[in-house]
Amino acid sequence: MKFEKTFGDTVKKLREEKNLPLREVAEALEIDTSMLGKIEKNNRKPTKQLIEKFAKYFKVEAKDLTIAFISDTVAYQVMDEEDFANEVLKVAEKKVKYLKTKKTS
């Protein structure tokens, strides 16, 4: 799965590829239609449990949807720092490795 698009765009594309109305998908996921619409427009963040429901419903990997969602969060945070966004991402990657080693200690 490609991650260039937002989580909401990805969900909308999955829904539209199957020609499903918002109402039907929302009902299957046990959420309001308006909530699904907000998620597709990136105005509402899904919970981890909801991401798993999306994955199961659309028969895609939960890992892929989770990556799409988390990468949105990171992208929105560094988006306004164009001058050094790449540097921030490199440092963050190193910090993740450091924090993982610290966690296992």
LUMTORFI-571301 format. One line per 3 residues: their letters; for each residue y, x, z of N, C-alpha, C. Coordinates in Angstrom, 2 decimals, always signed. Each point is the difference from the previous one (the first is absolute). Layout:
% residues N
a	Y,X,Z,Y,X,Z,Y,X,Z | ...
END
This chain:
% residues 105
mkf	-1.18,+0.85,+0.00,+1.18,-0.85,+0.00,+1.24,+0.89,+0.00 | +0.97,-0.35,-0.81,+1.25,+0.77,-0.06,+0.95,-0.48,+1.08 | +0.81,+0.94,+0.52,+0.88,-0.32,+1.12,+1.48,+0.10,-0.34
ekt	+0.35,-0.01,-1.28,+1.41,+0.12,-0.36,+0.79,-1.23,+0.41 | -0.66,-1.13,+0.04,+0.69,-1.25,+0.33,-0.11,-0.27,+1.50 | +0.80,-0.93,+0.46,-0.02,-0.34,+1.42,-1.25,-0.80,+0.35
fgd	-0.26,-0.12,+1.28,-1.12,-0.82,+0.47,+0.15,-1.42,-0.54 | +1.19,-0.56,+0.13,+0.25,-1.36,-0.46,-0.25,-0.15,-1.49 | +0.47,+0.97,-0.79,-0.23,-0.03,-1.45,-1.50,+0.06,-0.31
tvk	-0.71,+0.81,+0.77,-1.45,+0.15,-0.20,-0.72,-1.32,+0.28 | +0.36,-0.65,+1.11,-0.62,-1.28,+0.35,+0.32,-1.06,-1.06 | +1.25,-0.02,-0.42,+0.40,-0.98,-1.02,-0.77,+0.22,-1.30
klr	-0.16,+1.26,-0.39,-0.73,+0.31,-1.22,-1.46,-0.43,+0.12 | -0.62,+0.28,+1.14,-1.39,-0.42,+0.22,-0.14,-1.52,-0.11 | +0.96,-0.71,+0.58,-0.02,-1.46,-0.04,+0.20,-0.52,-1.43
eek	+0.98,+0.57,-0.68,+0.31,-0.47,-1.36,-1.10,+0.34,-1.00 | -0.68,+1.13,+0.20,-1.10,+0.37,-0.90,-1.11,-1.05,+0.03 | -0.13,-0.68,+1.13,-1.02,-1.04,+0.14,+0.57,-1.39,-0.23
nlp	+1.28,-0.05,-0.42,+0.67,-1.28,-0.26,-0.08,-0.96,+1.18 | +0.24,+0.55,+1.19,-0.08,-0.81,+1.21,+1.40,-0.35,+0.50 | +0.22,-1.25,+0.38,+1.30,-0.37,+0.55,+0.14,+0.52,+1.44
lre	+1.23,+0.21,+0.42,+0.28,+0.45,+1.37,-0.74,-0.88,+1.02 | +0.09,-1.29,-0.19,-0.58,-0.97,+0.93,-1.49,+0.26,+0.24 | -0.74,+0.25,-1.08,-1.45,+0.18,+0.10,-0.35,+1.29,+0.77
vae	+0.72,+1.07,-0.32,-0.26,+1.28,+0.68,+0.40,-0.10,+1.47 | +1.15,-0.58,+0.26,+0.46,-0.16,+1.39,-1.00,-0.81,+0.81 | -0.51,-1.06,-0.59,-0.97,-0.83,+0.70,-1.27,+0.79,+0.31
ale	-0.47,+0.78,-0.96,-1.21,+0.80,+0.21,+0.19,+1.06,+1.08 | +1.23,+0.51,+0.11,+0.30,+1.03,+1.00,+0.45,-0.59,+1.33 | +0.13,-1.33,+0.03,+0.43,-0.72,+1.19,+1.40,+0.41,+0.46
idt	+0.91,+0.06,-0.99,+1.42,+0.27,+0.28,+0.84,-1.02,-0.76 | +1.28,-0.08,+0.38,+0.92,-0.90,-0.71,+0.29,+0.54,-1.39 | +0.22,-0.92,-0.92,+0.38,+0.39,-1.36,+1.29,+0.81,+0.02
sml	+0.94,-0.42,+0.85,+1.28,+0.72,+0.08,-0.20,+1.43,+0.50 | -0.94,+0.20,+0.90,-0.28,+1.34,+0.50,-0.56,+0.88,-1.13 | -0.92,-0.55,-0.77,-0.55,+0.76,-1.12,+1.10,+0.34,-1.00
gki	+0.87,-0.94,-0.27,+1.12,+0.27,-0.91,+0.89,+1.12,+0.52 | +0.25,+0.01,+1.29,+0.83,+1.05,+0.60,-0.70,+1.35,-0.05 | -1.32,+0.01,+0.18,-0.75,+1.24,-0.10,+0.08,+0.54,-1.43
ekn	-0.18,-0.89,-0.97,+0.07,+0.42,-1.40,+1.39,+0.53,-0.37 | +1.03,-0.50,+0.66,+1.37,+0.46,-0.27,+0.40,+1.15,+0.92 | -0.93,+0.48,+0.79,+0.23,+1.10,+0.94,+1.03,-0.34,+1.07
nrk	+0.09,-1.27,+0.34,+0.90,-0.44,+1.06,-0.73,-0.21,+1.32 | -1.31,+0.14,-0.03,-0.82,-0.19,+1.20,-1.13,+1.00,-0.04 | -0.30,+0.62,+1.14,-1.08,+0.99,+0.06,-1.28,-0.67,+0.49
ptk	-1.11,+0.31,-0.65,-1.27,-0.56,+0.43,-0.56,+0.77,+1.20 | -0.84,-0.65,+0.77,-0.71,+0.68,+1.08,-1.20,+0.73,-0.61 | -0.59,+0.87,+0.79,-1.19,+0.71,-0.47,-1.12,-1.00,-0.31
qli	-0.13,-1.03,+0.85,-1.02,-1.02,-0.22,+0.24,-0.75,-1.31 | +1.26,-0.27,-0.29,+0.32,-0.70,-1.25,-0.27,+0.88,-1.21 | +0.29,+1.28,+0.11,-0.31,+0.94,-1.09,-1.50,-0.04,-0.28
ekf	-0.80,-0.02,+1.05,-1.46,-0.07,-0.16,-0.42,-1.31,-0.66 | +0.68,-1.10,+0.35,-0.30,-1.30,-0.64,+0.33,+0.04,-1.49 | +1.16,+0.60,-0.33,+0.38,+0.14,-1.41,-1.09,+0.77,-0.75
aky	-0.43,+1.11,+0.58,-1.00,+0.85,-0.65,-1.30,-0.76,-0.24 | -0.44,-0.70,+1.00,-1.24,-0.76,-0.13,+0.15,-1.11,-1.04 | +1.11,-0.71,+0.05,+0.23,-1.11,-0.93,+0.06,+0.46,-1.45
fkv	+0.71,+1.12,-0.23,+0.17,+0.49,-1.37,-1.08,+1.01,-0.40 | -0.94,+0.27,+0.92,-1.10,+0.93,-0.26,+0.52,+1.38,-0.42 | +0.91,+0.52,+0.82,+0.50,+1.36,-0.18,-0.18,+0.73,+1.32
eak	+0.15,+1.29,-0.02,-0.17,+0.80,+1.20,+1.17,-0.21,+0.97 | -0.32,-0.27,+1.25,+1.03,-0.14,+1.03,+0.79,+1.31,+0.13 | -0.68,+1.11,-0.19,+0.66,+1.31,+0.07,+1.12,+0.09,-1.04
dlt	-0.25,-0.47,-1.21,+1.01,+0.06,-1.06,+1.22,-0.85,+0.35 | -0.23,-1.20,+0.51,+1.13,-0.85,+0.38,+0.74,+0.56,+1.20 | -0.72,+0.61,+0.92,+0.63,+0.61,+1.17,+0.87,+1.18,-0.43
iaf	-0.49,+0.80,-0.93,+0.79,+1.12,-0.53,+1.26,-0.53,-0.68 | -0.14,-1.06,-0.78,+1.17,-0.59,-0.67,+1.02,-0.45,+1.04 | -0.46,-0.63,+1.07,+0.90,-0.50,+1.04,+0.67,+1.14,+0.76
isd	-0.77,+0.97,+0.47,+0.57,+1.10,+0.79,+0.94,+0.84,-0.86 | -0.36,+0.21,-1.26,+0.87,+0.79,-0.87,+1.34,-0.71,-0.24 | +0.00,-1.33,+0.00,+1.26,-0.76,-0.07,+0.89,+0.35,+1.18
tva	-0.60,-0.01,+1.18,+0.74,+0.27,+1.23,+0.65,+1.38,-0.07 | -0.77,+0.99,-0.41,+0.51,+1.37,-0.11,+1.08,+0.07,-1.08 | -0.27,-0.59,-1.14,+0.96,+0.06,-1.12,+1.34,-0.63,+0.38
yqv	-0.03,-1.15,+0.67,+1.25,-0.64,+0.40,+0.77,+0.85,+0.99 | -0.71,+0.74,+0.86,+0.69,+0.82,+0.99,+0.67,+1.22,-0.62 | -0.62,+0.60,-1.03,+0.59,+1.21,-0.58,+0.81,-0.26,-1.26
mde	-0.04,-1.22,-0.49,+0.67,-0.35,-1.26,+1.49,+0.34,+0.00 | +0.67,-0.21,+1.10,+1.45,+0.25,+0.05,+0.35,+1.46,+0.22 | -1.00,+0.83,+0.18,+0.22,+1.43,+0.23,-0.42,+0.79,-1.24
edf	+0.52,-0.40,-1.14,-0.42,+0.59,-1.28,+0.12,+1.51,-0.05 | +0.98,+0.56,+0.68,+0.21,+1.44,-0.08,-1.14,+0.81,+0.61 | -0.69,-0.59,+0.97,-1.08,+0.76,+0.63,-1.25,-0.84,+0.29
ane	-0.20,-1.06,-0.74,-1.16,-0.88,+0.21,-1.31,+0.75,-0.20 | -0.08,+0.82,-1.04,-1.24,+0.75,-0.25,-0.32,+0.95,+1.15 | +1.03,+0.63,+0.53,-0.19,+0.91,+1.12,-0.49,-0.76,+1.24
vlk	+0.58,-1.18,+0.23,-0.43,-0.84,+1.13,-1.48,-0.34,-0.15 | -0.43,-0.36,-1.19,-1.40,-0.36,-0.22,-0.93,+1.19,+0.23 | +0.41,+1.18,-0.43,-0.81,+1.21,+0.23,-0.13,+0.30,+1.49
vae	+1.11,-0.10,+0.72,-0.03,+0.24,+1.44,-0.85,-1.05,+0.70 | +0.12,-1.24,-0.42,-0.79,-1.08,+0.59,-1.49,+0.25,-0.19 | -0.37,+0.48,-1.17,-1.41,+0.31,-0.26,-0.50,+1.08,+0.97
kkv	+0.80,+1.01,+0.22,-0.37,+1.06,+0.96,-0.08,-0.56,+1.42 | +0.92,-0.89,+0.34,-0.02,-0.60,+1.34,-1.24,-0.85,+0.22 | -0.43,-0.71,-1.03,-1.21,-0.81,+0.12,-1.19,+0.90,+0.32
kyl	-0.09,+1.11,-0.71,-1.10,+0.95,+0.27,+0.10,+0.54,+1.42 | +1.19,+0.37,+0.42,+0.21,+0.50,+1.36,-0.38,-1.04,+1.04 | +0.49,-1.22,-0.19,-0.28,-1.06,+0.97,-1.50,-0.34,+0.07
ktk	-0.68,+0.11,-1.13,-1.45,-0.24,+0.02,-0.72,+1.06,+0.83 | +0.42,+1.26,-0.12,-0.64,+1.06,+0.78,+0.33,-0.16,+1.48 | +1.20,-0.42,+0.28,+0.42,-0.21,+1.39,-0.76,-1.16,+0.63
kts	-0.26,-1.03,-0.81,-0.70,-1.19,+0.46,-1.44,+0.32,+0.39 | -0.64,+0.90,-0.74,-1.39,+0.35,+0.27,-0.14,+1.02,+1.13 | +1.12,+0.58,+0.42,-0.05,+1.01,+1.06,-0.13,-0.64,+1.37
END
